[in-house]
Amino acid sequence: MIDHTTESTDRYIKDGTRVEKLYMSGYSEWEISFFTGIPGYIVREYIDIVKSYENEMSNNGIHFKFDGKNQKMTKMLLDNERY
């Protein structure tokens, strides 16, 4: 069993969200690491999680587009219908 404090878990979620937003806005792993202060190997782990989620959703016919300016995700079906 892995035991994490509430503070640690909150930090993981916050860091993951920051990495996801920067990655989806087109920043490189190096830039994300530099901007956030998160080590590169950890940034890579978060990006791998984002990519696996994207692949899973894509296999189900759902695609996401990140609007960096408005900082929100848009879910699109294959026919580009927006929700």
C-alpha positions in Angstrom: 0.0 0.0 0.0 1.2 3.5 -0.9 0.7 6.1 1.8 0.5 9.7 0.6 -0.5 12.7 2.6 -3.4 14.9 1.5 -0.9 17.7 0.8 1.2 15.4 -1.4 -1.8 14.3 -3.3 -3.0 17.8 -3.8 0.5 18.8 -5.1 0.5 15.9 -7.6 -2.9 17.0 -9.0 -1.8 20.6 -9.1 1.5 19.8 -10.8 -0.2 17.4 -13.3 -2.7 20.0 -14.2 0.0 22.6 -14.8 2.0 20.2 -17.0 -1.1 19.2 -18.9 -2.0 22.8 -19.7 1.5 23.8 -20.8 1.9 20.6 -22.8 -1.4 21.0 -24.6 -0.4 24.6 -25.3 2.6 23.4 -27.3 5.5 23.8 -24.8 8.3 21.3 -24.8 9.2 19.0 -21.9 12.3 21.1 -21.3 10.3 24.4 -21.2 7.7 22.9 -18.9 10.4 21.7 -16.5 12.0 25.1 -16.6 8.8 27.1 -16.1 7.4 24.9 -13.3 10.6 23.8 -11.6 9.4 20.2 -11.9 12.3 17.8 -12.8 12.2 16.7 -16.4 11.7 13.0 -15.7 8.6 13.9 -13.7 7.3 16.2 -16.4 7.8 13.2 -18.8 5.7 11.0 -16.5 2.8 13.5 -16.5 3.0 13.9 -20.3 2.9 10.1 -20.7 -0.3 10.1 -18.6 -1.8 12.8 -20.8 -0.9 11.0 -24.0 -2.3 7.7 -22.7 -5.6 9.5 -21.8 -5.7 11.1 -25.3 -5.1 7.7 -26.9 -7.8 6.1 -24.8 -10.3 8.8 -25.7 -9.3 8.8 -29.4 -9.9 5.0 -29.5 -13.4 5.8 -28.3 -14.0 8.4 -31.1 -13.5 11.4 -28.7 -10.8 14.0 -29.3 -9.8 17.0 -27.2 -8.5 20.3 -28.2 -6.8 22.6 -25.7 -7.5 26.3 -26.1 -4.4 27.8 -24.4 -5.8 31.3 -24.6 -8.9 30.5 -22.7 -7.4 27.6 -20.8 -10.2 25.1 -21.4 -10.6 21.8 -23.1 -13.1 21.3 -25.9 -14.4 17.8 -26.4 -15.1 16.9 -30.1 -16.5 13.9 -31.8 -15.0 12.6 -35.0 -17.5 14.6 -37.0 -16.2 17.8 -35.2 -19.5 18.3 -33.3 -18.7 20.5 -30.3 -20.2 20.1 -26.9 
